[in-house]
Amino acid sequence: MARYTGPSCRLCRREGQKMFLKGERCYSSKCAVEKRNYAPGQHGQGRKKVSDYGLQLREKQKAKRFYGLLETQFKNYFVKAEKRKGQTGENLLIMLETRLDNVVFRMGFASSRKEARQLVRHGHFTLNGKKVDIPSLEVKAGDVIKVKEKSTSSPKFKEVREMSISTPSWITVDPDKLEGKVLALPTRGDIDTPVAEHLIVELYSK
């Protein structure tokens, strides 16, 4: 399956804000958004009037890039969100937020969603005691995610044990045990991803 393999910082500059795609680098002075806060390319610094469609498209692209999804994957999530009860935009964000790779990132076991996706694919985690390697798995309230016993000795997870982890209210983490639990499904108020989901709904509703 095709996936974007270019510079991650270029995506942040295109959206005009940090999307924390490079982990620790995003918090340092090396961050591309800090150094060159304008869109990439020859005309990146030009002033352009953006249409309603352009605004809607940018929000969709931003959300897609925050969670590291391809176009078809993102559209499939939207279709599923439409079929669920409640507001489509909120349903969409909640579904994206409860992806296993995102939850691993939120628990502090990875410095970025991209790293979390790689760690999950390499089989470093268990879900409710069973080994998992599918980043798109949707977690549920009560699910327990734990670093696999064989992986706990790796430098990466030794570093996690020494970190001070800040987590959203809907999950809890025990750094010593390298274990986290989903206390409840997130609400829209729990999700700090800076996306105007109503613009995405408007885009797909045309």
C-alpha positions in Angstrom: 0.0 0.0 0.0 1.3 3.4 -0.9 2.3 5.8 1.9 3.9 9.2 2.0 7.6 8.8 2.4 8.7 12.5 2.1 9.9 14.8 4.8 7.4 14.9 7.7 8.2 18.5 8.5 7.0 19.5 5.0 3.5 18.4 6.0 3.5 20.5 9.1 4.6 23.6 7.1 1.9 22.9 4.5 -0.8 23.0 7.3 0.8 26.0 9.0 1.1 24.3 12.4 2.9 21.6 14.4 1.4 18.2 14.0 4.1 16.5 16.1 5.0 14.0 13.4 8.7 13.8 14.3 8.5 13.3 18.1 11.1 15.0 20.1 12.3 17.2 17.2 8.9 19.0 17.2 9.7 20.3 20.7 13.1 21.6 19.8 14.5 24.6 18.0 15.1 22.4 15.0 11.3 22.3 14.3 10.7 23.4 10.7 7.5 25.3 11.6 9.5 27.4 14.1 12.3 28.1 11.5 10.2 28.5 8.4 6.5 29.2 9.2 5.2 29.2 5.7 4.1 26.7 3.1 6.8 24.8 1.3 7.5 25.3 -2.4 8.4 28.2 -4.7 5.2 30.2 -3.9 4.9 29.2 -0.2 5.3 32.7 1.0 2.8 34.2 -1.3 -0.5 35.5 0.1 -3.5 33.5 -1.3 -7.2 33.9 -0.9 -8.6 30.6 0.2 -12.1 29.5 -0.9 -14.6 27.6 1.2 -13.7 24.4 -0.5 -10.0 25.2 0.1 -10.7 25.5 3.9 -12.6 22.3 3.9 -9.9 20.5 2.0 -7.2 21.7 4.4 -9.1 20.5 7.4 -9.5 17.1 5.9 -5.8 16.9 4.9 -4.8 18.1 8.4 -6.8 15.4 10.1 -5.6 12.8 7.8 -2.0 13.7 8.4 -2.4 14.0 12.2 -3.4 10.4 12.4 -1.2 9.2 9.5 -3.9 7.8 7.2 -4.2 7.4 3.5 -7.0 9.0 1.5 -9.1 5.8 1.1 -8.6 4.8 4.8 -9.8 8.3 5.9 -12.8 8.2 3.6 -13.7 4.7 5.0 -13.7 6.1 8.5 -16.0 8.9 7.5 -18.5 6.4 5.9 -18.5 4.4 9.1 -18.9 7.6 11.2 -22.0 8.6 9.2 -23.7 5.2 10.0 -23.2 5.6 13.8 -25.6 7.5 16.0 -24.7 11.0 16.9 -22.8 13.7 15.1 -20.7 12.5 12.2 -17.8 14.8 12.8 -17.5 13.8 16.5 -17.9 10.1 15.6 -15.1 10.5 13.1 -12.6 12.0 15.6 -13.5 9.5 18.3 -12.9 6.6 15.9 -9.5 8.0 14.9 -8.6 8.7 18.5 -9.4 5.1 19.6 -7.1 3.5 17.0 -4.6 1.3 18.7 -1.6 3.2 17.4 -3.0 6.5 18.6 -3.8 5.1 22.0 -0.2 3.8 22.3 1.0 7.3 21.4 -1.4 8.9 23.9 -0.1 6.6 26.6 3.4 7.9 26.1 4.8 4.6 24.8 5.9 6.4 21.6 7.0 9.9 20.8 4.9 10.2 17.7 2.0 8.3 16.1 4.3 7.2 13.3 6.6 5.6 15.9 3.6 4.1 17.7 2.4 2.5 14.4 5.8 1.0 13.8 6.0 -0.4 17.4 2.6 -2.0 17.1 3.4 -3.5 13.7 6.5 -5.1 15.2 4.4 -6.8 17.8 5.7 -5.0 20.9 2.3 -4.8 22.6 -0.5 -7.0 23.9 -4.2 -6.1 24.1 -6.0 -7.8 26.9 -3.2 -10.3 27.2 -3.1 -11.2 23.5 -0.3 -10.1 21.1 -1.5 -7.5 18.5 0.2 -6.1 15.4 -2.6 -4.2 13.7 -2.4 -0.4 14.3 -5.9 0.3 13.2 -7.6 -1.9 15.8 -10.3 0.0 17.6 -9.9 -0.1 21.4 -12.9 -0.2 23.8 -13.5 0.9 27.3 -11.8 -1.5 29.7 -9.1 -2.6 27.3 -5.6 -3.1 28.7 -2.6 -2.4 26.6 0.8 -3.6 27.8 4.3 -3.8 26.5 5.1 -7.4 25.7 7.4 -9.0 28.3 10.2 -9.7 25.8 10.2 -6.0 24.8 10.5 -4.4 28.2 14.3 -4.7 28.3 14.7 -2.6 25.1 16.3 0.9 25.5 13.1 2.5 24.2 10.9 1.1 26.9 13.5 1.6 29.6 13.4 5.3 28.7 9.6 5.3 29.0 9.8 4.0 32.6 11.9 7.0 33.5 9.6 9.5 31.8 6.9 11.6 33.4 3.9 10.7 31.3 0.9 13.0 30.9 -2.2 11.3 29.6 -5.8 12.3 28.6 -8.5 11.7 31.3 -9.9 8.7 29.4 -6.8 6.6 29.8 -4.5 5.7 32.6 -0.9 4.5 32.6 1.4 2.6 35.0 4.9 3.4 33.7 6.6 0.9 36.0 4.5 -1.9 34.6 4.5 -0.4 31.1 0.8 -0.9 31.0 -2.1 1.3 30.2 -5.9 1.0 30.5 -8.7 2.6 28.5 -11.1 4.0 31.2 -13.8 5.2 28.8 -14.2 6.2 25.2 -13.2 9.8 24.7 -15.8 12.6 24.1 -15.2 15.5 21.7 -14.1 17.6 24.7 -11.3 15.1 25.5 -9.8 15.3 22.1 -7.3 18.1 21.7 -6.5 17.6 18.0 -6.9 21.0 16.4 -9.4 20.0 13.7 -12.7 21.7 12.7 -14.5 18.5 12.0 -17.6 20.2 10.7 -15.6 21.4 7.7 -14.7 17.8 6.9 -18.4 16.8 7.0 -19.2 19.7 4.7 -16.5 18.6 2.3 -17.8 15.0 2.0 -21.4 16.1 1.9 -21.1 17.9 -1.4 
